[in-house]
Amino acid sequence: MKAILIRQTGGPEQMKLEETPTPAPASGQVLVKIASAGVNFIDVYFRTGLYKADLPFTPGMEAAGIVEAAGEGVTGFSKGDRVAYAMTRGSYAEYAVVPAASLVAVPEGLDLAAAASVMLQGMTAHYLTHSTFPLQKGQTALVHAAAGGAGALIVQIAKMLGARVIGTAGSAAKAERARAMGADECIVYTEQDFEAETRRLTDSKGVDVVYDSVGASTFLKSVNCLRPRGMMVTFGNASGPVPAIEPLLLGQKGSLFLTRPSLAQYCLTREELLWRAGDVLRWVASGSLKQHVFKTYPLADAGQAHRDLEGRGTQGKLLLSA
């Protein structure tokens, strides 16, 4: 089979399409023929070495496809089943072995590319809005990168829950997309100070929660956007990891809460995974949750997909087609 291999961490040029043996599923595993794989910032973090992995490795944490074979002891999945998954590395390939416990069935009528596009970001948006800071009607959320793949999903789910949403985006076109997804207001941060605008839009009261996937460049100003006892949720490093802070800062800024969550800890049980994936895939299948696929690349062009993602010029989801 063909797969992207990284033999040395670094830039996008380190991702090479190579011929490699098709893996066989071990006990409790399923071999999936990949139809579509999602491209996410977590893949960039592994590629650069920010997140550690033994070399060589195949990146990619999200995909949808068809069951090719099941290992010993697997029940509930058979050859030909349509499945999707997230948080198992190795999806930049024609085939991948995946723990059966990580797989979910793709609803009838839902395209495999659509399923692949929402597994990681959709479940991330779900846990952020339902569990990390369970949004309630009348609360206000500040969502950074509100036109991006994860951001646009957070906006939509927050609106489902009755929250007010203030988004940020890097251009007028992206701000318009965020509003189309349901954002009540969207601040173009290249033209306006998002901290000052957020304070103005909340009558200086601040927001209940900040959902921040950007990281270093937005963190401190985001803290200043919170109301007393608000929550700062930093869940990505698009501009680099957040530097160390003193806990005293949280007290000085209003007895704030700070968390750095990740999807794996919010899908600790099979039941939790099925809840999150089930909600997200059902919403997408019904049309109540929309994910815009910005571009689909052939597997050989994975490096270009990373360049485009890191260049912050995309609006929506990037996919690889195996």
N, C-alpha and C positions, 0 to 999 in steps of 0.2 A: 504494500500500500504506500501511498504518498502521505507525508506528514511534514509539518514545519518542525525543525529541530533548532534549538539554541545550544551551542557548544561553548559559548563565551558570552557573559552578560555585557550589555552595552546598548548601542543604538539599534534602530530598526534593521540595519544591514546585517545584524547578527542572526536574523531569522532566515533560515535556508530551507527550501523545499527539497526533501530527500526521499529516497526509496528506503523503506524499513519494513521488517516483517509484520504481518498482520497479527495482532495479539490474540491469544486464546483466553476466554473467560475462565477464571478460577472459581472455586466454590463461592457462591453468593454473589457472583458477578454476572454481568450481561454484556455481550458484544453488540455495540450499536453501530450501524452504518450511518455515518453522519450526513445529513442533508444540508444543514445550515448551522453555523457556529457564530455566536455573538462575539463582538470585539468590545472589550471593556478596559477601563483604566487599571484594573487589577492585573491584567495581562502585561501592561506597560511596567508596573511595579516589579513583576517577576523578571521581565526581560532586562531591566536596568540593574537588577540586583537589590533593589530596595526591600523586596520580599525575597527570602532565601529559598532556593531549590537546588537539589543536587543536579549537576551537569552530567550529560546533556539532558534536556527535557523538551517536551512539546508543550507550548503554552495553550491557553484557552480554557475557560472555566464554565462554559455554557453552550448547550447545543440541543438540537432536536433531530430525530432520525427514526430509523426502522430497526427493530430488534433482529439481529442476524443469528445469534445463538445465545443460549443461557447455560451457565455453569451449574454444577451440582448443587442441589438444595434450593434452587431458585423456584419460587412459586409466584404466580400472578402475572408473569410475562412470558410470551411465546414468540417464536419466529414470526415476523410480519407485523407485530404490534407497533403502533406509532407512539413514540415516547419523547420526553424532554427531561432535561436535568440542568443543574447548576452546582458549582462548588466542587467539581471533580476535575482536576487539571488534565489537559490532553486533547481538547476538542479541535485544535487546528490540525485536523487529520481526516483521512477518509473513513477510518474506523477508530473506535475508542472502547476500552473496557471500563464499565461503570458499575459501582456497587448497586445491586438491585434496590437496596433501601433508599437510594438517591433518585431513583427514576419515578416519574409520574406519567400517567397516560394523557395523551393529547386528545381533547374532546373532538368528537366527530364534527366535520365541517370547518375545523380550524386548520389553516395552512401551517405546515411545519416551520416555515420561515418566521411566521408570526409568533408561533410558540417559542422558538429559539430567541426571538428578540426581547422577550419579557421575563424570561426565567430569573435571571440574576437581578436585573434592575427592577423588575416588577415586584419580586419578593422583597427586595431591599426597600422599595417604597412602602410596601405593606407593613413590614416590621417597624419601620420608622414612625409611621402614622398610627399604627394600631397597638404597638407594644413599647417602643422606646419612650415616646411621648404620645400617649393615646389622645389624639386630637378630639375635641368636643365642639359642638355647635357654639359659635360665638367667640371662639378663641382665634388668635391671629398667628400665622406662621410666616417667617421670612425664608424663602427658598432660593438659594443661590443656584446659578446655572439653570434657570427655570425652563429654558428651551432645550436643554440637553436630554439625553435618553432617560436618565434617572429623574432629573428635575421635572420634566413634563409629566411623568407618571406620578410623582409626589404631588404636584399641583392638582391633578385630576382627582386623586384619592382624597386629598385634603378637602376638596370641594364636595365630594360625596359625603364626607363627614360633617359638613356644615361650617367649616372654618373659613375665615377670611385669609386670603393668600396675597402676600407681597412678594413678587419675584425680582430677581436681578438677571440681567443679560448683557452681553457685550456689544450689541448693536441694535439699531431700531428694528431690523428685520427679525432678530431673535426675540426682542421684546414683544413684537406683534404675534409671534408664534406662541409665546407664553400666555398672552392674553387669550388667544384662540383656544388654549387648553383649559382656560378657566381662571387664570390669575386676575385678581381684582385690580391690582396695580402692578406695573413692572418698571423697574428703575434701570436705565441704561448706565451702567457703572463707569463706562468710558467718558460719559458726558456729565454725570452727576455724582456727588458724594453719596453713596448708598446709606451711610450711617445717618447723615443729616436728613436725607429724604425719608428714611424709615421713621425717624423721630417725628418729622413733620406729619407723616401720614397717620401716626398713632397719637397725635396730640401730645408728644413727648412722653407718653406712658411706656412705650416699648412693646415688643412682641412677646408672646408666650414662649415661643420656641424658634430657634434658627436651625434649619437643616442645611449643612454646609459640606459640599463635596469638593470644594476648591482648595481649602487648606491654608497654607502659610500666608498667602496674600490677603485673605479675608478674615482671618480668625479674630484678631484683636478688635477690629471695627465691628465685627458681628457681636462680640461680647457686649459692646456698648449699645447695641440695639435692643437688648433684652430688658424686660420689666423685672422688678425685684422678684426673686425666686423663680425666674425663668430658666429654661434649659438650653444649653449650647450643645448641639449634636454635630460633631465633626466626624464625617464618615468617608472622607476621601482626601486625596493628596494631589489634585490636578496641578496645583502650583507649587508643590513641594510639601513635605511633612511639616506639621505645626511644631514650632520650637517649644522647648520646655517652659512651663510657667510655674509660678509659685501659687500654692493653694490659697494664700492670703488674698490674691487678686480676686478670687470668686467672692470673698466676703466684702471686699472694698466696692465691688460692682453691684452688690445687691443680694448677697446670699444666693448666688447662682448655682445651678447644677451643670456639670460638665460630663459628657460621656463620649467615648470613642467606640461605637459598636461595630460589629461585623455580622454578616449574614449567617455564618456557620453557627454562632452562638444563639441565634434566633431560630434555628431549625435543628435543635438538639434531639428532637424525637421525630419519629415517622409521622405521628399525628400532627405535629406543628408544621412539618413540611407540607403535608396534604392540605392543611388549612390554608396556608399562604399560597401555595401553587394553585390550589383549587379555586380560590377566590379570583386570583389574577387571570388564570386561563378562562374561567367562566365569564369574567367581565370583558375580556378581549373578544371572546367568541360572540358575546351578545352585542358588542359595539359600544358598551358603556365606558370602556377604557381603551384609549387609542394610543398606539405606538407608531410613530412615523419612522419607517426605514429610510434613512437618508441615502445609503448606497450599499450595494452588495458587490464584493470583490471576489475574484477567483482566489483559491487557496494560495497560489504562487505569489499573489500581490499582498500578502499579509503585512509586509513591511510598509507598503504605501498606506494601508489602512491605519497603521500605528502613527505614521507621519501626519495623516489627516486628523486623527483623533487628538494628538498632542498639539496640533496647530490651532485647535479651538475654532476651526472654521466650519465645523459640521453642525447640523441641526437635526438631532434625532439619532437613531440607531445605525450602527455599522455592522454588517454581517459578512461572513466568509461563506462561499458556496463550495462544498467539497465535490 
